[in-house]
Amino acid sequence: MFKRHPENLADILAKAIRQSGLETPLLQKRLVDNWEKVVGPVYARYTGNKFIKNQILFVKILSPAVREELSFRRSAFVRALNQSVGAQIITDIKIY
């Protein structure tokens, strides 16, 4: 006779994603997608390309004034972005 141990579908999918090595890329994508929500519409309007490399989020800022202001709030945005995905994905933000 079989002993059945029912598992939640969400747990099964999370385990499959983790085993296939897709968990980190998915969290990175979510973090980049959350940029506008975390920084707000004023900063998002002056944002260009965004990508993550070696746990650093690179963000192109189109305005020198906004670039300067964002550099002062960089550590707060790192914390907020990591909290938005529930994991430590980035350690710093480089603005270019």
trRosetta pair geometry for C-beta under 8 A, 3 or more apart (Angstrom, degrees):
i j d omega theta_ij theta_ji phi_ij phi_ji
7 11 5.3 -113 174 79 101 123
7 12 5.4 112 113 -57 124 98
8 11 4.3 87 67 4 93 107
8 12 7.1 -163 92 -8 49 84
9 12 5.5 -53 -148 35 36 113
9 13 6.3 34 155 -17 68 105
10 13 5.9 -55 -146 39 31 109
10 14 6.2 32 155 -20 65 108
11 14 5.7 -53 -143 37 30 111
11 15 6.3 31 156 -19 63 107
12 15 5.8 -57 -150 37 28 111
12 16 6.4 27 153 -18 64 107
13 16 5.7 -55 -146 37 32 111
13 17 6.2 32 156 -19 67 106
14 17 5.8 -54 -146 37 30 111
14 18 6.2 30 155 -19 64 108
14 23 7.9 56 -165 -103 69 112
15 18 5.7 -55 -146 38 29 112
15 19 6.2 25 157 -17 65 109
16 19 5.9 -56 -143 39 28 108
16 20 6.2 18 160 -12 64 112
17 20 6.1 -64 -146 42 26 104
17 22 4.9 -89 -163 73 78 103
17 23 5.2 109 131 -72 98 76
17 26 6.7 -23 -174 1 133 150
18 21 8.0 42 173 -65 29 25
18 22 7.9 -91 -66 53 18 67
18 23 4.8 26 -99 -44 61 135
21 24 7.5 -34 -180 26 62 100
21 25 8.0 51 137 1 71 110
22 25 5.6 -63 -156 49 57 109
22 26 5.7 57 149 -25 84 109
23 26 6.0 -64 -152 38 26 109
23 27 6.4 21 156 -15 65 109
24 27 5.8 -57 -145 39 32 109
24 28 6.2 35 156 -22 66 106
24 89 7.5 150 -153 -127 76 92
25 28 5.5 -52 -145 35 33 115
25 29 6.4 36 155 -21 65 103
26 29 5.7 -51 -150 34 32 112
26 30 6.5 33 152 -18 64 104
27 30 5.6 -51 -147 37 34 113
27 31 6.3 38 153 -23 65 104
27 85 5.1 110 -160 168 87 139
27 87 5.4 -31 -156 54 150 137
27 89 5.2 -159 132 -91 112 129
28 31 5.6 -53 -148 33 31 113
28 32 6.5 29 155 -15 65 104
28 52 4.8 -125 -156 45 116 149
28 89 5.8 172 -87 -169 63 130
29 32 5.9 -55 -148 38 31 108
29 33 6.2 30 153 -17 64 110
30 33 5.6 -59 -147 41 30 112
30 34 6.2 29 155 -21 66 109
30 84 7.6 -166 140 120 98 96
30 85 4.8 125 101 -109 121 113
31 34 5.7 -59 -148 36 29 110
31 35 7.7 61 148 -52 57 77
31 52 7.1 56 81 -55 127 141
31 57 7.2 -120 134 -90 121 129
31 81 5.3 68 -159 171 97 103
31 82 7.5 8 -118 -87 123 41
31 84 6.8 127 -118 78 63 109
31 85 5.0 -56 -71 -28 84 142
31 89 5.0 -142 -49 82 155 155
31 90 6.6 157 166 -15 155 113
32 35 6.0 -15 -170 -26 41 113
32 50 5.1 159 -149 115 100 120
32 51 7.1 10 -108 -105 140 32
32 52 6.6 -122 -60 -23 110 104
32 57 7.4 176 -91 -135 78 110
34 37 5.1 -64 -161 48 65 113
34 38 5.4 59 143 -24 91 108
34 81 6.2 148 93 -137 117 74
34 84 4.3 152 170 135 161 150
34 85 6.8 -149 2 -50 149 89
35 38 6.1 -67 -146 39 24 105
35 39 6.0 -6 172 6 66 114
35 44 6.8 134 122 -108 89 96
35 47 6.7 168 139 -180 132 167
35 50 5.8 -115 -49 -104 163 172
35 59 7.3 158 -143 -110 140 126
35 81 7.2 10 -93 -110 59 118
36 39 6.7 -66 -131 49 21 91
36 40 7.7 -92 179 83 52 6
36 41 7.0 36 -173 -92 93 53
36 44 4.0 60 -126 -117 81 145
36 47 7.5 -143 -83 43 77 148
37 84 7.1 134 89 -136 119 144
38 77 6.3 108 136 -147 122 81
38 80 4.8 142 -157 125 116 118
38 81 5.4 -21 -86 -79 177 71
38 84 5.8 -91 -72 -45 118 147
39 43 4.0 -86 150 76 118 136
39 44 5.8 146 82 -53 108 80
39 47 7.5 112 73 -53 152 139
39 70 7.5 2 -141 -119 131 111
39 77 6.2 17 -85 -123 92 123
40 43 5.6 82 66 21 82 97
40 44 6.6 -150 98 -10 37 100
41 44 5.3 -60 -134 43 32 116
41 45 6.3 47 163 -36 66 98
42 45 6.2 -51 -163 16 25 113
42 46 7.9 -2 150 3 55 103
43 46 6.3 -73 -163 45 41 98
43 47 6.5 52 144 -43 72 108
43 66 6.2 152 -126 -165 70 118
43 70 6.3 113 -140 -84 126 114
44 47 5.3 -49 -148 15 40 124
46 61 5.7 33 131 -162 102 77
46 62 4.8 -140 -168 50 74 91
46 63 4.4 -56 -147 8 140 110
46 66 4.4 95 87 57 160 168
47 50 6.8 5 172 -50 116 112
47 59 6.2 -50 -142 -173 101 107
47 60 7.0 109 -169 77 55 63
47 61 6.3 -34 -103 -104 54 62
47 62 7.3 -123 -56 -1 7 95
48 59 7.7 133 56 176 68 60
48 60 3.4 -45 65 92 114 116
48 61 7.1 -144 11 -68 90 14
48 62 5.6 113 -40 -53 104 97
49 58 7.8 -3 113 111 93 96
49 59 7.7 -177 94 -146 52 38
49 60 4.7 50 45 10 76 125
50 57 6.7 -5 -167 -175 96 96
50 58 6.9 166 -149 86 46 58
50 59 5.1 3 -107 -107 88 74
50 60 7.3 -126 -63 18 54 75
51 57 7.7 171 91 -151 28 56
51 58 5.5 -10 62 56 75 102
52 55 7.2 6 -177 -114 104 17
52 56 6.9 158 -152 76 63 38
52 57 5.3 -31 -95 -96 81 62
52 58 7.4 174 -92 13 27 77
52 89 7.2 -44 -139 152 158 105
52 90 6.3 -116 -127 -86 116 107
53 56 6.0 -28 70 60 66 89
53 58 6.4 8 20 -11 102 120
55 89 7.0 -173 -134 152 77 45
55 90 5.5 154 -179 -131 64 43
55 91 4.8 42 139 3 116 99
55 92 7.6 74 122 24 82 74
56 90 6.4 97 -115 -153 19 96
56 91 6.7 -46 -80 57 66 82
56 92 5.1 -15 -121 70 89 90
56 93 7.2 157 -169 -101 71 21
56 94 5.5 33 165 -8 120 108
57 78 7.8 -177 22 -106 122 78
57 81 7.1 -24 -30 123 161 169
57 90 4.7 -11 -26 -126 100 156
57 92 7.4 -158 30 100 73 45
57 93 4.8 -24 70 -111 101 76
57 94 7.3 176 85 26 48 67
58 93 7.9 160 -86 -163 23 58
58 94 5.0 -19 -107 69 70 101
58 96 6.4 -1 -169 7 96 116
59 70 7.7 -99 92 150 138 152
59 93 6.1 -2 5 -172 117 105
59 94 7.3 161 24 82 69 50
59 95 5.5 -27 71 -109 93 67
59 96 7.4 156 79 27 43 70
60 95 7.9 128 -111 -163 18 60
60 96 5.7 -40 -103 79 64 83
61 66 5.4 -151 -177 100 121 102
61 67 4.1 158 91 -85 138 84
61 70 6.1 -168 -86 29 154 147
61 95 5.3 2 -2 -167 122 108
61 96 7.5 148 21 69 76 32
62 66 7.5 21 61 54 60 132
63 66 4.0 69 75 15 111 108
63 67 6.4 -170 90 -15 54 84
64 67 5.4 -52 -144 33 32 118
64 68 6.5 34 157 -20 65 103
65 68 5.9 -53 -154 33 30 110
65 69 6.5 25 152 -14 63 108
66 69 5.6 -56 -146 41 35 111
66 70 6.0 34 156 -19 68 108
67 70 6.0 -57 -144 38 25 108
67 71 6.5 31 155 -27 61 105
67 95 5.4 158 -151 147 85 132
68 71 5.8 -53 -153 26 29 114
68 72 7.3 27 152 -17 60 101
69 72 6.1 -56 -162 30 36 110
69 73 6.9 8 152 3 68 111
70 73 5.9 -71 -146 51 38 97
70 74 6.6 76 151 -71 67 75
70 77 7.3 3 -162 -18 86 154
70 93 7.8 -91 155 118 106 137
70 95 5.7 131 98 -90 121 153
71 74 5.7 -7 -156 -39 35 117
71 95 5.7 -112 -76 31 86 141
73 76 5.0 -54 -173 44 78 116
73 77 5.8 79 128 -25 89 102
74 77 5.9 -63 -150 38 29 109
74 78 6.5 34 153 -25 66 103
74 92 7.2 17 160 -162 121 71
74 93 4.9 -152 -153 55 96 110
74 95 7.4 -118 -95 -22 116 114
75 78 5.5 -45 -148 28 36 116
75 79 6.7 35 154 -15 64 102
76 79 5.9 -54 -154 37 33 110
76 80 6.3 28 152 -16 67 110
77 80 5.6 -55 -140 42 34 110
77 81 5.9 35 160 -21 68 107
77 93 6.0 -7 90 -16 120 155
78 81 6.1 -57 -145 37 24 108
78 82 6.4 21 158 -14 61 109
78 90 5.9 -124 -142 101 88 104
78 91 7.0 16 -161 173 135 19
78 92 6.4 -33 -96 -110 140 26
78 93 5.9 -145 -70 -20 91 99
79 82 6.0 -61 -149 40 27 108
79 83 6.2 25 155 -17 64 110
80 83 5.7 -57 -146 39 30 112
80 84 6.4 39 153 -31 63 103
81 84 5.5 -48 -150 24 33 117
81 85 7.3 7 159 1 61 101
81 89 7.5 -93 128 59 98 112
81 90 6.3 -1 98 39 129 125
82 85 6.6 -72 -157 46 33 92
82 87 6.7 -110 -165 88 80 38
82 88 5.5 14 -152 -112 132 44
82 89 5.9 -176 -113 26 78 79
82 90 6.4 -136 -69 45 95 76
83 86 7.1 35 -166 -77 36 40
85 89 5.9 18 69 -17 144 135
88 91 7.6 38 175 -75 98 74
90 93 6.9 53 150 -67 140 70
